[in-house]
Amino acid sequence: MTTLYNVARYHLVDRITYVALPWGIMTLSFLVNLVIAAQVAPDVNSHYTGGLLSIYVFLLICGAISMTRSLPFALMLGVSRRSYYLGTALLVVALGGVYGFALAVLQVIERASDGWGVDMHFFRIPGILDGPWYVTWLTSFVLLVLFFLYGMWYGLVYRRWSLPGLVAFIAAQILVVLAVVVAISMTDSWPAFADFFSSGTASVLTAVLAVISLAMGVGGFATLRKVTI
């Protein structure tokens, strides 16, 4: 456990990447959307933004960086691949818990301030991040972990198979999505598919995302086993 903790601390030496930039970029996005909302709020009932996605996307980038830029030096220091991966996963869980709680608190403030005084929905996303604070915390945590693990998997694929492998990895995912679309279309299941996402609760969707996160983690771990420096 000490080794895993040390790996997590090893990543946090670069606090700019893992702490300052995610929140700095999201804050910038928030301020831009706040200015826009202040201009359009008199003409609309509410202003929904997609700016919150910025912190999730940047954590995906952090995940990729943790497996590309930081991995070789850690292995040269004698850290095993297994310890490095699990230590990074420990960091993921810690950041997801803290950042998810912060997002939940900001959502509570957004509600109490009537959308920051301009009826802006930045930290509230209908159907997924729009419930009680504790549900928002859990959902945010799962989403943050999912994006980070997804980024880790991308980074590992690139380290193991370089650009051709990365292109093949992306192509395989596109083919899977197309296969699902074709299967749903051939079975006329689009109404049921839409009903599941429109009528399902945030808790159910969070559970689905948690399963996907677990699959990301397992996939990344399997890819790591033969990664070379």
N, C-alpha and C positions, 0 to 999 in steps of 0.2 A: 504493500500500500504506500510505503514511503517513496518508492520509485515512481509510482503513478503521480503522487503529489508533486514530486520534483519535476516531472515532465510538464505538468500543468503550469508550474511556476516558470519553467523554461520558456514557455510560450508567452507568458505575461511580462517577460522582460521587454517585449515589444508592445508596450501599452498603447502606443499611438494606433497601431493596426487593430488591436482587439477591443480597445475601449474608446479612445478619442474619436477615431474616424467614423465608426458606426453611429455614435450619438451625434457627432458633429454634422454628418451628412443628413441625418434625420431631422436635426434641428433646423438646418438650412431649408430643407424641404417643407418643414412645418411653417417657417416664417414666410416663405414664398406663397404657400397656399393660404396663409392667414391674410396676407395683403390682397390676394385675389378674391377671397371670400368677402372681405370688407367692401370690395367694390361691387360685387354681384349680389350680396345678401339682400339689399332692398328689393330686388326684383324676383327673388326665388324664395321658396319656403325653407330650404336647407341646402347646404353645399357639401357634397360628399367628395372626398379626395382619395387618391391612391398613393399618397405620399408615404404612408406607413410602410409600404413595401420596400422602401429604401434600406431600412435597417435589416430586413430579412435577406435581401439580395447581397448586402455587404457582408453579412455573416457567411453566406455561401462563398464569397470571395476569400474570407478569412479561412474557411475550411480548406479551400484549394491551396492557399499559401502554406498552411500548416503541414501539408503533405508534399510540397514541392520545394519551397525555399528553406524550410526549417528541418526537414527530415534528414538530409545527408549529414549535417553537422551532429545531430543527435546520435545517429548510428555510429559516427566516428568516435563519439565519446563513450561508446560501449553500451548504449541503451539498446535493448532488444526490440525487434519490430513489434512484438506483442505488447511490451510495456509502453512503447511509444504510442501505439494506437489507443490502448486503454487509458493511458494518461491524458491523451488528447480528448478522449471521450469524457473523462472526468471534468476537464475544462469546459467541454460543451454543456454538460449538465449544470455546472456551476453558473456559467454565463446565462444559460437559458432560464434558470431559476431567478437570478437577480434581475436580468433584463425583462423577463416576463412580468415580474412583480412591479417593476417600474412602469411598464406599459399599462398595467392594470390600474395603478394609481393615477396615471395621467388620464386614463379614460374616466375615472371617477371625477377628476377635476373638470374634465371637458363637459360631463353631464351637469355638474353643479354650476358651471359658469354659462350654461345655455350655449354650448358650442363656442366657448371663448368670446362670447358677446356678439358673435356674428353668425350663429347657428351653423358652425362648421363641424363636420364629422371627419376628424383626422384619425383619432384612435378608436373609432367605432366603425366596424364593417358589418353591415346587415347580414344576419344568418350565421356569423361565425365569431365575431368579436363585438357582440352587442348585448351580452347578458350580464349577470351579476359579476362583481369584480373577481371572485374566486374562479369562476368559469373562464373569464378572460385571461386570468393568470395561467391557468392550466393550458388553455388553447395556445396562448402566446408561447409558453414554454415548449410545447410540442412542436410548434411551427419553427421556432428558433433552432431547436435541436435538429429538426428535419433538414432545414436549409444548410446548416453547418455540416452535417453528415453527408449531404448530397455534394457539397463542395469538396469535402475530403475524398469522396469516391472519384470525383473528376480529377483531382490532383494525383491520386494514386494511379489511375488509368494512364495519365500523361507520363508519370515517372516510369511506369513499367513498359509501355508500348509507344511512347512519344506521340507525335502528331497523328500518324496513321491510325494508331489505336484509339486516340481520342475521337477522331472522325468516325471510326467504326462504332464506337460506344454511343455517340450521338445518333448515328443512323439506326442502330439497333433499337434505341428508345422510340424513335419516330415510327419504325416498323411496328413496334408493340402497340403504340397509340392507334395507328391506322388499323391494325388487326382488331382492336377493341371496337373502333368505330364501325368497321365492316360487320362485326358480329352483332352489334346492337342494331344496326340497320337491317340486317338480314332477318333478325328475329322480331322486328318491329317493337323493340323495347325502349325506344326513346321516351315515351310517356312515363314508363316506370322509372327510367333513369332520372328524368327531370323531377318526378315526384319525390324520389329519395333525397335529392339535394335541397328541394324546396320545402319539404315537410319535415325533414330530419332535424333534430335538435343539434345545438352546438356541441353537446357532449358526445353524441353519436359520431359527428364528423371528426371530433377530436380523437376519438378512439380509432377511427379509420386512419387518420394521419399518424397516430402512434404506431400502428402496425406497419405503415409505409416507412416510418423512421427506423424501426427495427430492421426492416429489410435492407434499408440503406446501410445501416451499421454492419450487418452481416456481409453484405456485398463488398463493402470497403475492406473489411477484415480479411476476406478471402483473397482480394486483389493484392493486399499488402504482403502476403506470405513470400512472394518471389520477386518483390521489388528490389532492384539493385541500386547502389549508390552511384 
